[in-house]
Amino acid sequence: DPYIRSHHQIVNFLRCCELFVKKCTRLKQIKLMTTNDDHNKNEQESKLAELKGSLLKKGISLTVEYSSTLHDREIRLSSGWIIKIGRGLDIFRAPEGKIVLGYFDLDLRPCLETTVDIFFKLDR
């Protein structure tokens, strides 16, 4: 996802990593390809480094690569499944306040319109 730069985008990636840790019991590696935040590069790198350390405590390595030309948003699994997400991980509407349902529990928060394509590709 080229847009794992600002705080809320990194938090969305963190939530995705939490889901992977809970549901993928044999997970050993996560590779993030994104773009540099030209305005807050140090903050972006610092937050991703903190996440990397947290994942490492669970035995999972996080590799971050930067691309200046990346546009597509997808999740590739080592099993060959590819999940293409039109909006990337930024699918939730902002909460309507600070003390409202859906502020923490995203199951209660409305989503933005997007498409999700799931397909299988066997690398040869």
N, CA, C and O atoms as a printed pandas DataFrame, in Angstrom:
     atom_number atom_name residue_name chain_id  residue_number  x_coord  y_coord  z_coord
0              1         N          ASP        A               1    0.858   -1.175    0.000
1              2        CA          ASP        A               1    0.000    0.000    0.000
2              3         C          ASP        A               1    0.897    1.229    0.000
3              4         O          ASP        A               1    1.692    1.403    0.923
4              5         N          PRO        A               2    0.791    2.084   -1.009
5              6        CA          PRO        A               2    1.663    3.257   -1.066
6              7         C          PRO        A               2    1.326    4.306   -0.009
7              8         O          PRO        A               2    2.082    5.259    0.182
8              9         N          TYR        A               3    0.201    4.138    0.674
9             10        CA          TYR        A               3   -0.226    5.166    1.621
10            11         C          TYR        A               3   -0.188    4.679    3.064
11            12         O          TYR        A               3   -1.186    4.756    3.780
12            13         N          ILE        A               4    0.948    4.187    3.476
13            14        CA          ILE        A               4    1.193    3.869    4.886
14            15         C          ILE        A               4    2.215    4.903    5.360
15            16         O          ILE        A               4    3.383    4.598    5.602
16            17         N          ARG        A               5    1.723    6.139    5.483
17            18        CA          ARG        A               5    2.619    7.260    5.789
18            19         C          ARG        A               5    2.171    8.031    7.026
19            20         O          ARG        A               5    2.939    8.171    7.977
20            21         N          SER        A               6    0.953    8.526    7.023
21            22        CA          SER        A               6    0.488    9.344    8.155
22            23         C          SER        A               6    0.061    8.432    9.310
23            24         O          SER        A               6   -0.048    7.216    9.154
24            25         N          HIS        A               7   -0.174    9.043   10.456
25            26        CA          HIS        A               7   -0.466    8.275   11.672
26            27         C          HIS        A               7   -1.637    7.319   11.481
27            28         O          HIS        A               7   -1.516    6.134   11.792
28            29         N          HIS        A               8   -2.776    7.811   10.971
29            30        CA          HIS        A               8   -3.949    6.930   10.866
30            31         C          HIS        A               8   -3.716    5.795    9.867
31            32         O          HIS        A               8   -4.285    4.715   10.024
32            33         N          GLN        A               9   -2.893    6.020    8.847
33            34        CA          GLN        A               9   -2.583    4.966    7.881
34            35         C          GLN        A               9   -1.696    3.890    8.515
35            36         O          GLN        A               9   -1.868    2.698    8.261
36            37         N          ILE        A              10   -0.758    4.328    9.335
37            38        CA          ILE        A              10    0.097    3.373   10.042
38            39         C          ILE        A              10   -0.727    2.587   11.057
39            40         O          ILE        A              10   -0.496    1.394   11.251
40            41         N          VAL        A              11   -1.684    3.246   11.704
41            42        CA          VAL        A              11   -2.572    2.551   12.635
42            43         C          VAL        A              11   -3.411    1.514   11.885
43            44         O          VAL        A              11   -3.632    0.418   12.400
44            45         N          ASN        A              12   -3.878    1.839   10.687
45            46        CA          ASN        A              12   -4.614    0.861    9.881
46            47         C          ASN        A              12   -3.742   -0.359    9.571
47            48         O          ASN        A              12   -4.213   -1.495    9.626
48            49         N          PHE        A              13   -2.475   -0.117    9.247
49            50        CA          PHE        A              13   -1.545   -1.219    8.987
50            51         C          PHE        A              13   -1.314   -2.029   10.266
51            52         O          PHE        A              13   -1.244   -3.257   10.218
52            53         N          LEU        A              14   -1.196   -1.348   11.400
53            54        CA          LEU        A              14   -1.053   -2.015   12.695
54            55         C          LEU        A              14   -2.244   -2.937   12.941
55            56         O          LEU        A              14   -2.064   -4.079   13.363
56            57         N          ARG        A              15   -3.454   -2.454   12.681
57            58        CA          ARG        A              15   -4.650   -3.290   12.865
58            59         C          ARG        A              15   -4.603   -4.519   11.963
59            60         O          ARG        A              15   -4.989   -5.615   12.371
60            61         N          CYS        A              16   -4.133   -4.330   10.751
61            62        CA          CYS        A              16   -3.994   -5.448    9.816
62            63         C          CYS        A              16   -2.978   -6.457   10.361
63            64         O          CYS        A              16   -3.214   -7.664   10.308
64            65         N          CYS        A              17   -1.865   -5.972   10.878
65            66        CA          CYS        A              17   -0.855   -6.861   11.469
66            67         C          CYS        A              17   -1.419   -7.604   12.672
67            68         O          CYS        A              17   -1.130   -8.785   12.859
68            69         N          GLU        A              18   -2.225   -6.921   13.494
69            70        CA          GLU        A              18   -2.846   -7.585   14.645
70            71         C          GLU        A              18   -3.751   -8.721   14.183
71            72         O          GLU        A              18   -3.759   -9.797   14.782
72            73         N          LEU        A              19   -4.504   -8.486   13.129
73            74        CA          LEU        A              19   -5.364   -9.535   12.570
74            75         C          LEU        A              19   -4.520  -10.720   12.108
75            76         O          LEU        A              19   -4.854  -11.872   12.387
76            77         N          PHE        A              20   -3.425  -10.436   11.401
77            78        CA          PHE        A              20   -2.539  -11.506   10.935
78            79         C          PHE        A              20   -1.980  -12.305   12.104
79            80         O          PHE        A              20   -1.942  -13.534   12.050
80            81         N          VAL        A              21   -1.550  -11.628   13.153
81            82        CA          VAL        A              21   -0.964  -12.304   14.317
82            83         C          VAL        A              21   -1.996  -13.222   14.974
83            84         O          VAL        A              21   -1.664  -14.328   15.401
84            85         N          LYS        A              22   -3.241  -12.764   15.054
85            86        CA          LYS        A              22   -4.290  -13.560   15.691
86            87         C          LYS        A              22   -4.753  -14.734   14.834
87            88         O          LYS        A              22   -5.056  -15.804   15.360
88            89         N          LYS        A              23   -4.809  -14.543   13.535
89            90        CA          LYS        A              23   -5.433  -15.548   12.653
90            91         C          LYS        A              23   -4.448  -16.417   11.879
91            92         O          LYS        A              23   -4.819  -17.496   11.417
92            93         N          CYS        A              24   -3.216  -15.980   11.728
93            94        CA          CYS        A              24   -2.219  -16.725   10.929
94            95         C          CYS        A              24   -1.175  -17.296   11.883
95            96         O          CYS        A              24   -0.140  -16.678   12.129
96            97         N          THR        A              25   -1.454  -18.465   12.406
97            98        CA          THR        A              25   -0.628  -19.021   13.485
98            99         C          THR        A              25    0.791  -19.380   13.054
99           100         O          THR        A              25    1.680  -19.484   13.898
100          101         N          ARG        A              26    1.018  -19.570   11.752
101          102        CA          ARG        A              26    2.365  -19.918   11.270
102          103         C          ARG        A              26    3.069  -18.728   10.619
103          104         O          ARG        A              26    4.069  -18.904    9.922
104          105         N          LEU        A              27    2.562  -17.541   10.838
105          106        CA          LEU        A              27    3.125  -16.339   10.227
106          107         C          LEU        A              27    4.537  -16.081   10.738
107          108         O          LEU        A              27    4.777  -16.072   11.945
108          109         N          LYS        A              28    5.468  -15.871    9.812
109          110        CA          LYS        A              28    6.864  -15.604   10.167
110          111         C          LYS        A              28    7.361  -14.276    9.608
111          112         O          LYS        A              28    8.316  -13.703   10.132
112          113         N          GLN        A              29    6.719  -13.779    8.545
113          114        CA          GLN        A              29    7.238  -12.579    7.888
114          115         C          GLN        A              29    6.107  -11.753    7.285
115          116         O          GLN        A              29    5.158  -12.292    6.716
116          117         N          ILE        A              30    6.229  -10.440    7.420
117          118        CA          ILE        A              30    5.353   -9.475    6.754
118          119         C          ILE        A              30    6.256   -8.529    5.986
119          120         O          ILE        A              30    7.238   -8.019    6.527
120          121         N          LYS        A              31    5.927   -8.300    4.738
121          122        CA          LYS        A              31    6.690   -7.368    3.911
122          123         C          LYS        A              31    5.755   -6.236    3.493
123          124         O          LYS        A              31    4.733   -6.470    2.847
124          125         N          LEU        A              32    6.111   -5.018    3.865
125          126        CA          LEU        A              32    5.341   -3.834    3.494
126          127         C          LEU        A              32    6.093   -3.067    2.432
127          128         O          LEU        A              32    7.260   -2.721    2.613
128          129         N          MET        A              33    5.423   -2.799    1.319
129          130        CA          MET        A              33    5.975   -1.911    0.306
130          131         C          MET        A              33    5.094   -0.670    0.291
131          132         O          MET        A              33    3.883   -0.768    0.094
132          133         N          THR        A              34    5.688    0.474    0.496
133          134        CA          THR        A              34    4.951    1.727    0.583
134          135         C          THR        A              34    5.810    2.853    0.013
135          136         O          THR        A              34    6.871    2.597   -0.555
136          137         N          THR        A              35    5.363    4.080    0.160
137          138        CA          THR        A              35    6.140    5.234   -0.281
138          139         C          THR        A              35    6.610    6.025    0.934
139          140         O          THR        A              35    6.011    5.944    2.007
140          141         N          ASN        A              36    7.680    6.786    0.761
141          142        CA          ASN        A              36    8.182    7.645    1.826
142          143         C          ASN        A              36    7.251    8.821    2.041
143          144         O          ASN        A              36    6.677    9.358    1.094
144          145         N          ASP        A              37    7.109    9.213    3.294
145          146        CA          ASP        A              37    6.382   10.432    3.630
146          147         C          ASP        A              37    7.388   11.578    3.579
147          148         O          ASP        A              37    8.198   11.739    4.491
148          149         N          ASP        A              38    7.337   12.364    2.525
149          150        CA          ASP        A              38    8.310   13.439    2.341
150          151         C          ASP        A              38    8.233   14.502    3.430
151          152         O          ASP        A              38    9.210   15.210    3.673
152          153         N          HIS        A              39    7.079   14.621    4.087
153          154        CA          HIS        A              39    6.907   15.663    5.103
154          155         C          HIS        A              39    7.262   15.184    6.511
155          156         O          HIS        A              39    7.693   15.980    7.345
156          157         N          ASN        A              40    7.086   13.894    6.777
157          158        CA          ASN        A              40    7.340   13.349    8.115
158          159         C          ASN        A              40    8.075   12.012    8.035
159          160         O          ASN        A              40    7.669   11.038    8.668
160          161         N          LYS        A              41    9.141   11.970    7.266
161          162        CA          LYS        A              41    9.869   10.720    7.035
162          163         C          LYS        A              41   10.371   10.095    8.334
163          164         O          LYS        A              41   10.255    8.885    8.523
164          165         N          ASN        A              42   10.928   10.909    9.228
165          166        CA          ASN        A              42   11.457   10.376   10.487
166          167         C          ASN        A              42   10.350    9.772   11.345
167          168         O          ASN        A              42   10.536    8.717   11.953
168          169         N          GLU        A              43    9.195   10.443   11.393
169          170        CA          GLU        A              43    8.069    9.938   12.181
170          171         C          GLU        A              43    7.547    8.623   11.590
171          172         O          GLU        A              43    7.257    7.680   12.326
172          173         N          GLN        A              44    7.430    8.567   10.271
173          174        CA          GLN        A              44    6.985    7.347    9.601
174          175         C          GLN        A              44    7.938    6.196    9.918
175          176         O          GLN        A              44    7.497    5.117   10.313
176          177         N          GLU        A              45    9.226    6.418    9.751
177          178        CA          GLU        A              45   10.218    5.370   10.002
178          179         C          GLU        A              45   10.248    4.950   11.466
179          180         O          GLU        A              45   10.416    3.770   11.773
180          181         N          SER        A              46   10.085    5.913   12.371
181          182        CA          SER        A              46   10.089    5.625   13.803
182          183         C          SER        A              46    8.903    4.738   14.188
183          184         O          SER        A              46    9.066    3.776   14.938
184          185         N          LYS        A              47    7.711    5.059   13.676
185          186        CA          LYS        A              47    6.520    4.269   14.001
186          187         C          LYS        A              47    6.612    2.867   13.403
187          188         O          LYS        A              47    6.237    1.891   14.053
188          189         N          LEU        A              48    7.101    2.762   12.189
189          190        CA          LEU        A              48    7.243    1.435   11.573
190          191         C          LEU        A              48    8.319    0.613   12.283
191          192         O          LEU        A              48    8.198   -0.608   12.389
192          193         N          ALA        A              49    9.361    1.273   12.765
193          194        CA          ALA        A              49   10.403    0.570   13.534
194          195         C          ALA        A              49    9.833    0.056   14.855
195          196         O          ALA        A              49   10.174   -1.043   15.294
196          197         N          GLU        A              50    8.971    0.845   15.485
197          198        CA          GLU        A              50    8.332    0.410   16.733
198          199         C          GLU        A              50    7.454   -0.815   16.480
199          200         O          GLU        A              50    7.464   -1.763   17.265
200          201         N          LEU        A              51    6.702   -0.793   15.395
201          202        CA          LEU        A              51    5.871   -1.934   15.026
202          203         C          LEU        A              51    6.741   -3.157   14.721
203          204         O          LEU        A              51    6.407   -4.280   15.097
204          205         N          LYS        A              52    7.852   -2.921   14.039
205          206        CA          LYS        A              52    8.781   -4.012   13.722
206          207         C          LYS        A              52    9.263   -4.695   15.000
207          208         O          LYS        A              52    9.321   -5.923   15.064
208          209         N          GLY        A              53    9.606   -3.909   16.009
209          210        CA          GLY        A              53   10.046   -4.468   17.287
210          211         C          GLY        A              53    8.947   -5.242   17.995
211          212         O          GLY        A              53    9.202   -6.278   18.610
212          213         N          SER        A              54    7.725   -4.738   17.906
213          214        CA          SER        A              54    6.590   -5.406   18.531
214          215         C          SER        A              54    6.308   -6.752   17.863
215          216         O          SER        A              54    6.046   -7.743   18.544
216          217         N          LEU        A              55    6.362   -6.786   16.538
217          218        CA          LEU        A              55    6.146   -8.039   15.809
218          219         C          LEU        A              55    7.257   -9.037   16.089
219          220         O          LEU        A              55    7.009  -10.238   16.195
220          221         N          LEU        A              56    8.480   -8.537   16.208
221          222        CA          LEU        A              56    9.621   -9.415   16.463
222          223         C          LEU        A              56    9.448  -10.174   17.783
223          224         O          LEU        A              56    9.883  -11.320   17.901
224          225         N          LYS        A              57    8.817   -9.541   18.769
225          226        CA          LYS        A              57    8.546  -10.209   20.047
226          227         C          LYS        A              57    7.614  -11.407   19.874
227          228         O          LYS        A              57    7.583  -12.299   20.722
228          229         N          LYS        A              58    6.859  -11.425   18.782
229          230        CA          LYS        A              58    5.970  -12.544   18.465
230          231         C          LYS        A              58    6.618  -13.498   17.461
231          232         O          LYS        A              58    5.970  -14.430   16.984
232          233         N          GLY        A              59    7.910  -13.265   17.134
233          234        CA          GLY        A              59    8.619  -14.129   16.202
234          235         C          GLY        A              59    8.326  -13.828   14.741
235          236         O          GLY        A              59    8.533  -14.678   13.875
236          237         N          ILE        A              60    7.844  -12.617   14.462
237          238        CA          ILE        A              60    7.478  -12.225   13.099
238          239         C          ILE        A              60    8.371  -11.070   12.662
239          240         O          ILE        A              60    8.479  -10.058   13.355
240          241         N          SER        A              61    9.008  -11.232   11.508
241          242        CA          SER        A              61    9.853  -10.148   11.000
242          243         C          SER        A              61    9.029   -9.249   10.073
243          244         O          SER        A              61    8.202   -9.722    9.294
244          245         N          LEU        A              62    9.275   -7.966   10.177
245          246        CA          LEU        A              62    8.646   -6.978    9.304
246          247         C          LEU        A              62    9.736   -6.342    8.469
247          248         O          LEU        A              62   10.701   -5.787    8.995
248          249         N          THR        A              63    9.569   -6.430    7.156
249          250        CA          THR        A              63   10.474   -5.785    6.220
250          251         C          THR        A              63    9.713   -4.648    5.560
251          252         O          THR        A              63    8.598   -4.841    5.075
252          253         N          VAL        A              64   10.310   -3.465    5.539
253          254        CA          VAL        A              64    9.679   -2.312    4.907
254          255         C          VAL        A              64   10.536   -1.877    3.732
255          256         O          VAL        A              64   11.730   -1.619    3.882
256          257         N          GLU        A              65    9.920   -1.797    2.565
257          258        CA          GLU        A              65   10.592   -1.307    1.364
258          259         C          GLU        A              65    9.831   -0.093    0.863
259          260         O          GLU        A              65    8.612   -0.001    1.007
260          261         N          TYR        A              66   10.574    0.839    0.272
261          262        CA          TYR        A              66    9.966    2.076   -0.229
262          263         C          TYR        A              66   10.082    2.136   -1.748
263          264         O          TYR        A              66   11.117    1.801   -2.325
264          265         N          SER        A              67    9.001    2.569   -2.374
265          266        CA          SER        A              67    8.961    2.715   -3.827
266          267         C          SER        A              67    8.364    4.079   -4.154
267          268         O          SER        A              67    7.381    4.492   -3.538
268          269         N          SER        A              68    8.948    4.768   -5.108
269          270        CA          SER        A              68    8.410    6.073   -5.506
270          271         C          SER        A              68    7.366    5.936   -6.610
271          272         O          SER        A              68    6.732    6.923   -6.983
272          273         N          THR        A              69    7.181    4.728   -7.136
273          274        CA          THR        A              69    6.248    4.532   -8.252
274          275         C          THR        A              69    5.061    3.641   -7.895
275          276         O          THR        A              69    4.184    3.428   -8.732
276          277         N          LEU        A              70    5.015    3.122   -6.683
277          278        CA          LEU        A              70    3.961    2.201   -6.277
278          279         C          LEU        A              70    2.597    2.874   -6.304
279          280         O          LEU        A              70    2.454    4.012   -5.856
280          281         N          HIS        A              71    1.588    2.170   -6.830
281          282        CA          HIS        A              71    0.226    2.684   -6.825
282          283         C          HIS        A              71   -0.774    1.641   -6.328
283          284         O          HIS        A              71   -1.653    1.960   -5.528
284          285         N          ASP        A              72   -0.649    0.405   -6.792
285          286        CA          ASP        A              72   -1.617   -0.630   -6.438
286          287         C          ASP        A              72   -1.550   -0.972   -4.957
287          288         O          ASP        A              72   -0.505   -0.869   -4.315
288          289         N          ARG        A              73   -2.702   -1.384   -4.439
289          290        CA          ARG        A              73   -2.818   -1.786   -3.049
290          291         C          ARG        A              73   -3.247   -3.244   -3.030
291          292         O          ARG        A              73   -4.316   -3.593   -3.529
292          293         N          GLU        A              74   -2.405   -4.091   -2.450
293          294        CA          GLU        A              74   -2.752   -5.506   -2.416
294          295         C          GLU        A              74   -2.053   -6.195   -1.266
295          296         O          GLU        A              74   -1.046   -5.723   -0.738
296          297         N          ILE        A              75   -2.619   -7.324   -0.899
297          298        CA          ILE        A              75   -2.019   -8.209    0.096
298          299         C          ILE        A              75   -1.742   -9.518   -0.626
299          300         O          ILE        A              75   -2.653  -10.126   -1.187
300          301         N          ARG        A              76   -0.488   -9.954   -0.615
301          302        CA          ARG        A              76   -0.102  -11.217   -1.251
302          303         C          ARG        A              76    0.259  -12.211   -0.157
303          304         O          ARG        A              76    1.064  -11.924    0.728
304          305         N          LEU        A              77   -0.347  -13.370   -0.236
305          306        CA          LEU        A              77   -0.066  -14.434    0.720
306          307         C          LEU        A              77    0.870  -15.453    0.083
307          308         O          LEU        A              77    0.827  -15.664   -1.129
308          309         N          SER        A              78    1.701  -16.076    0.882
309          310        CA          SER        A              78    2.659  -17.053    0.358
310          311         C          SER        A              78    1.950  -18.267   -0.249
311          312         O          SER        A              78    2.567  -19.035   -0.987
312          313         N          SER        A              79    0.685  -18.443    0.049
313          314        CA          SER        A              79   -0.085  -19.564   -0.501
314          315         C          SER        A              79   -0.523  -19.326   -1.943
315          316         O          SER        A              79   -1.056  -20.228   -2.589
316          317         N          GLY        A              80   -0.297  -18.098   -2.454
317          318        CA          GLY        A              80   -0.682  -17.777   -3.821
318          319         C          GLY        A              80   -1.914  -16.887   -3.917
319          320         O          GLY        A              80   -2.223  -16.389   -4.999
320          321         N          TRP        A              81   -2.625  -16.675   -2.815
321          322        CA          TRP        A              81   -3.798  -15.816   -2.825
322          323         C          TRP        A              81   -3.377  -14.350   -2.847
323          324         O          TRP        A              81   -2.428  -13.954   -2.170
324          325         N          ILE        A              82   -4.091  -13.557   -3.628
325          326        CA          ILE        A              82   -3.839  -12.117   -3.732
326          327         C          ILE        A              82   -5.147  -11.395   -3.454
327          328         O          ILE        A              82   -6.183  -11.719   -4.034
328          329         N          ILE        A              83   -5.091  -10.423   -2.570
329          330        CA          ILE        A              83   -6.262   -9.633   -2.212
330          331         C          ILE        A              83   -5.974   -8.200   -2.649
331          332         O          ILE        A              83   -5.103   -7.536   -2.086
332          333         N          LYS        A              84   -6.705   -7.729   -3.651
333          334        CA          LYS        A              84   -6.538   -6.359   -4.148
334          335         C          LYS        A              84   -7.629   -5.504   -3.534
335          336         O          LYS        A              84   -8.815   -5.819   -3.635
336          337         N          ILE        A              85   -7.217   -4.426   -2.901
337          338        CA          ILE        A              85   -8.144   -3.558   -2.184
338          339         C          ILE        A              85   -8.071   -2.167   -2.803
339          340         O          ILE        A              85   -7.046   -1.489   -2.720
340          341         N          GLY        A              86   -9.168   -1.754   -3.420
341          342        CA          GLY        A              86   -9.198   -0.477   -4.136
342          343         C          GLY        A              86   -8.717    0.706   -3.310
343          344         O          GLY        A              86   -7.930    1.516   -3.800
344          345         N          ARG        A              87   -9.168    0.821   -2.079
345          346        CA          ARG        A              87   -8.786    1.939   -1.213
346          347         C          ARG        A              87   -7.600    1.598   -0.315
347          348         O          ARG        A              87   -7.180    2.434    0.486
348          349         N          GLY        A              88   -7.068    0.422   -0.429
349          350        CA          GLY        A              88   -6.030    0.011    0.506
350          351         C          GLY        A              88   -6.653   -0.256    1.861
351          352         O          GLY        A              88   -7.805   -0.681    1.945
352          353         N          LEU        A              89   -5.913   -0.012    2.905
353          354        CA          LEU        A              89   -6.390   -0.274    4.261
354          355         C          LEU        A              89   -7.232    0.865    4.819
355          356         O          LEU        A              89   -7.805    0.739    5.901
356          357         N          ASP        A              90   -7.311    1.955    4.105
357          358        CA          ASP        A              90   -8.029    3.148    4.568
358          359         C          ASP        A              90   -9.500    3.061    4.142
359          360         O          ASP        A              90   -9.951    3.819    3.283
360          361         N          ILE        A              91  -10.244    2.122    4.755
361          362        CA          ILE        A              91  -11.613    1.858    4.307
362          363         C          ILE        A              91  -12.694    2.382    5.248
363          364         O          ILE        A              91  -13.873    2.353    4.896
364          365         N          PHE        A              92  -12.323    2.857    6.429
365          366        CA          PHE        A              92  -13.327    3.275    7.399
366          367         C          PHE        A              92  -13.570    4.774    7.354
367          368         O          PHE        A              92  -12.643    5.564    7.176
368          369         N          ARG        A              93  -14.830    5.151    7.517
369          370        CA          ARG        A              93  -15.170    6.571    7.660
370          371         C          ARG        A              93  -14.627    7.056    9.003
371          372         O          ARG        A              93  -14.478    6.273    9.942
372          373         N          ALA        A              94  -14.339    8.330    9.083
373          374        CA          ALA        A              94  -13.900    8.904   10.353
374          375         C          ALA        A              94  -15.063    8.826   11.344
375          376         O          ALA        A              94  -16.221    8.958   10.948
376          377         N          PRO        A              95  -14.765    8.612   12.630
377          378        CA          PRO        A              95  -15.856    8.583   13.605
378          379         C          PRO        A              95  -16.529    9.956   13.675
379          380         O          PRO        A              95  -15.905   10.982   13.404
380          381         N          GLU        A              96  -17.803    9.953   14.041
381          382        CA          GLU        A              96  -18.582   11.196   14.072
382          383         C          GLU        A              96  -18.331   12.008   15.328
383          384         O          GLU        A              96  -18.888   13.096   15.476
384          385         N          GLY        A              97  -17.523   11.515   16.217
385          386        CA          GLY        A              97  -17.187   12.210   17.455
386          387         C          GLY        A              97  -16.137   11.419   18.195
387          388         O          GLY        A              97  -15.610   10.433   17.679
388          389         N          LYS        A              98  -15.828   11.851   19.413
389          390        CA          LYS        A              98  -14.802   11.159   20.200
390          391         C          LYS        A              98  -15.403   10.113   21.137
391          392         O          LYS        A              98  -14.706    9.190   21.559
392          393         N          ILE        A              99  -16.692   10.248   21.467
393          394        CA          ILE        A              99  -17.351    9.300   22.359
394          395         C          ILE        A              99  -18.577    8.755   21.636
395          396         O          ILE        A              99  -19.716    9.012   22.027
396          397         N          VAL        A             100  -18.318    7.999   20.575
397          398        CA          VAL        A             100  -19.389    7.436   19.756
398          399         C          VAL        A             100  -19.093    5.966   19.473
399          400         O          VAL        A             100  -17.940    5.534   19.473
400          401         N          LEU        A             101  -20.168    5.208   19.232
401          402        CA          LEU        A             101  -19.987    3.810   18.846
402          403         C          LEU        A             101  -19.198    3.748   17.546
403          404         O          LEU        A             101  -19.452    4.513   16.616
404          405         N          GLY        A             102  -18.262    2.850   17.492
405          406        CA          GLY        A             102  -17.414    2.723   16.317
406          407         C          GLY        A             102  -16.088    3.449   16.451
407          408         O          GLY        A             102  -15.218    3.313   15.591
408          409         N          TYR        A             103  -15.921    4.224   17.522
409          410        CA          TYR        A             103  -14.643    4.923   17.697
410          411         C          TYR        A             103  -13.511    3.911   17.853
411          412         O          TYR        A             103  -12.452    4.064   17.244
412          413         N          PHE        A             104  -13.732    2.876   18.670
413          414        CA          PHE        A             104  -12.724    1.834   18.858
414          415         C          PHE        A             104  -13.079    0.552   18.111
415          416         O          PHE        A             104  -12.214   -0.057   17.483
416          417         N          ASP        A             105  -14.332    0.144   18.173
417          418        CA          ASP        A             105  -14.751   -1.109   17.542
418          419         C          ASP        A             105  -15.137   -0.832   16.092
419          420         O          ASP        A             105  -16.219   -0.317   15.807
420          421         N          LEU        A             106  -14.233   -1.182   15.190
421          422        CA          LEU        A             106  -14.456   -0.870   13.774
422          423         C          LEU        A             106  -15.598   -1.672   13.163
423          424         O          LEU        A             106  -16.081   -1.326   12.085
424          425         N          ASP        A             107  -16.039   -2.740   13.834
425          426        CA          ASP        A             107  -17.217   -3.465   13.351
426          427         C          ASP        A             107  -18.456   -2.568   13.389
427          428         O          ASP        A             107  -19.432   -2.827   12.685
428          429         N          LEU        A             108  -18.420   -1.528   14.201
429          430        CA          LEU        A             108  -19.552   -0.611   14.330
430          431         C          LEU        A             108  -19.386    0.660   13.509
431          432         O          LEU        A             108  -20.270    1.517   13.522
432          433         N          ARG        A             109  -18.275    0.800   12.799
433          434        CA          ARG        A             109  -18.008    2.016   12.033
434          435         C          ARG        A             109  -18.338    1.814   10.561
435          436         O          ARG        A             109  -17.987    0.783    9.987
436          437         N          PRO        A             110  -19.013    2.786    9.937
437          438        CA          PRO        A             110  -19.308    2.670    8.501
438          439         C          PRO        A             110  -18.019    2.665    7.668
439          440         O          PRO        A             110  -17.009    3.260    8.043
440          441         N          CYS        A             111  -18.091    1.981    6.537
441          442        CA          CYS        A             111  -16.963    1.903    5.608
442          443         C          CYS        A             111  -17.169    2.853    4.437
443          444         O          CYS        A             111  -18.292    3.241    4.118
444          445         N          LEU        A             112  -16.078    3.211    3.815
445          446        CA          LEU        A             112  -16.113    3.936    2.557
446          447         C          LEU        A             112  -16.327    2.925    1.433
447          448         O          LEU        A             112  -15.989    1.751    1.578
448          449         N          GLU        A             113  -16.876    3.372    0.341
449          450        CA          GLU        A             113  -17.110    2.466   -0.782
450          451         C          GLU        A             113  -15.781    2.080   -1.428
451          452         O          GLU        A             113  -14.923    2.928   -1.673
452          453         N          THR        A             114  -15.629    0.785   -1.697
453          454        CA          THR        A             114  -14.418    0.282   -2.344
454          455         C          THR        A             114  -14.717   -1.076   -2.976
455          456         O          THR        A             114  -15.796   -1.636   -2.788
456          457         N          THR        A             115  -13.777   -1.578   -3.705
457          458        CA          THR        A             115  -13.892   -2.931   -4.246
458          459         C          THR        A             115  -12.761   -3.780   -3.677
459          460         O          THR        A             115  -11.668   -3.284   -3.407
460          461         N          VAL        A             116  -13.040   -5.054   -3.503
461          462        CA          VAL        A             116  -12.037   -6.009   -3.046
462          463         C          VAL        A             116  -12.076   -7.183   -4.011
463          464         O          VAL        A             116  -13.119   -7.813   -4.189
464          465         N          ASP        A             117  -10.945   -7.474   -4.630
465          466        CA          ASP        A             117  -10.829   -8.605   -5.546
466          467         C          ASP        A             117   -9.900   -9.633   -4.915
467          468         O          ASP        A             117   -8.805   -9.299   -4.465
468          469         N          ILE        A             118  -10.343  -10.879   -4.885
469          470        CA          ILE        A             118   -9.545  -11.963   -4.324
470          471         C          ILE        A             118   -9.357  -13.007   -5.409
471          472         O          ILE        A             118  -10.323  -13.503   -5.987
472          473         N          PHE        A             119   -8.095  -13.334   -5.677
473          474        CA          PHE        A             119   -7.836  -14.352   -6.691
474          475         C          PHE        A             119   -6.585  -15.138   -6.342
475          476         O          PHE        A             119   -5.802  -14.748   -5.476
476          477         N          PHE        A             120   -6.419  -16.236   -7.028
477          478        CA          PHE        A             120   -5.308  -17.151   -6.792
478          479         C          PHE        A             120   -4.366  -17.113   -8.000
479          480         O          PHE        A             120   -4.801  -17.211   -9.147
480          481         N          LYS        A             121   -3.087  -16.971   -7.722
481          482        CA          LYS        A             121   -2.084  -16.965   -8.797
482          483         C          LYS        A             121   -0.936  -17.861   -8.353
483          484         O          LYS        A             121   -0.282  -17.609   -7.342
484          485         N          LEU        A             122   -0.713  -18.892   -9.120
485          486        CA          LEU        A             122    0.361  -19.822   -8.830
486          487         C          LEU        A             122    1.620  -19.341   -9.540
487          488         O          LEU        A             122    1.666  -19.301  -10.770
488          489         N          ASP        A             123    2.648  -18.973   -8.765
489          490        CA          ASP        A             123    3.918  -18.541   -9.359
490          491         C          ASP        A             123    4.665  -19.757   -9.895
491          492         O          ASP        A             123    4.762  -20.788   -9.229
492          493         N          ARG        A             124    5.184  -19.620  -11.100
493          494        CA          ARG        A             124    5.947  -20.723  -11.716
494          495         C          ARG        A             124    7.282  -20.235  -12.166
495          496         O          ARG        A             124    8.072  -21.009  -12.707
